[in-house]
């Protein structure tokens, strides 16, 4: 039991921040379908998924009548993650550093929230039909 307590306390970031982060997806106009490269599907924005802090992915937004858009969501060390790592250096030692690094507890997704403005598909303009002139010269006017 002492070892379990020591391990849980030593991984400050994993305990305080967790290994997953809620990532929110939104669009203007709302109602876009979101597909992630990790296999998650949201049928209509806005929506939120818990995603592993270590997982980078591509989010594809689709909305009928609009161009599809893709957003690369990366991971980066956050202020909270850095603070947890500092706590490991002071208290947790190597075990805490290893646990936090392996769970991704020091990372946050960027951008979060993921937001796109959907651009409408422009329908091609129809070519104007040539008009016939109504002023036909009659034989008596010539």
C-alpha positions, 0 to 999 in steps of 0.5 A, spaced: 500 500 500 505 504 501 508 503 494 501 504 491 501 511 495 508 513 493 507 512 486 500 515 485 503 521 489 509 522 485 505 522 478 503 529 480 500 531 473 497 524 472 493 525 478 491 532 477 490 533 470 489 526 468 491 522 461 485 525 457 483 532 455 476 534 453 477 537 446 471 541 443 469 542 436 465 547 433 463 551 427 460 557 424 454 555 422 453 550 427 451 543 425 457 540 421 459 533 422 466 532 424 470 526 423 477 525 426 483 521 424 482 517 430 475 514 428 471 519 433 465 521 429 460 527 431 454 528 427 453 535 429 457 541 432 458 543 437 461 537 441 466 534 445 470 528 446 475 526 451 481 524 447 488 522 450 493 527 451 498 524 447 494 523 441 495 528 435 490 527 430 486 531 424 479 533 424 475 533 418 469 538 418 463 537 413 457 540 412 452 540 406 453 546 401 460 547 404 467 546 403 470 541 407 475 543 412 481 539 416 484 542 422 491 538 425 490 538 432 497 537 435 499 536 442 504 541 446 507 542 453 502 546 457 503 551 463 499 546 468 503 540 465 510 544 466 508 545 473 506 538 474 513 536 472 516 541 476 512 538 482 515 531 480 522 534 480 521 536 487 517 531 490 516 525 485 522 524 483 524 519 477 518 515 478 513 521 477 517 524 471 516 517 467 509 516 469 507 523 467 511 522 461 508 516 459 501 518 460 501 525 456 499 528 463 504 534 461 500 535 454 494 539 452 491 539 445 492 545 440 487 548 438 482 547 443 477 548 442 477 546 434 473 552 431 472 553 423 468 557 419 465 553 413 465 557 407 459 555 402 460 552 395 458 557 390 454 554 384 457 556 377 453 562 374 449 560 368 451 563 361 446 568 359 442 566 353 443 570 347 437 574 346 434 575 339 433 582 337 425 584 336 427 589 331 427 585 325 427 590 319 421 588 314 421 588 307 417 595 307 422 599 311 428 597 307 
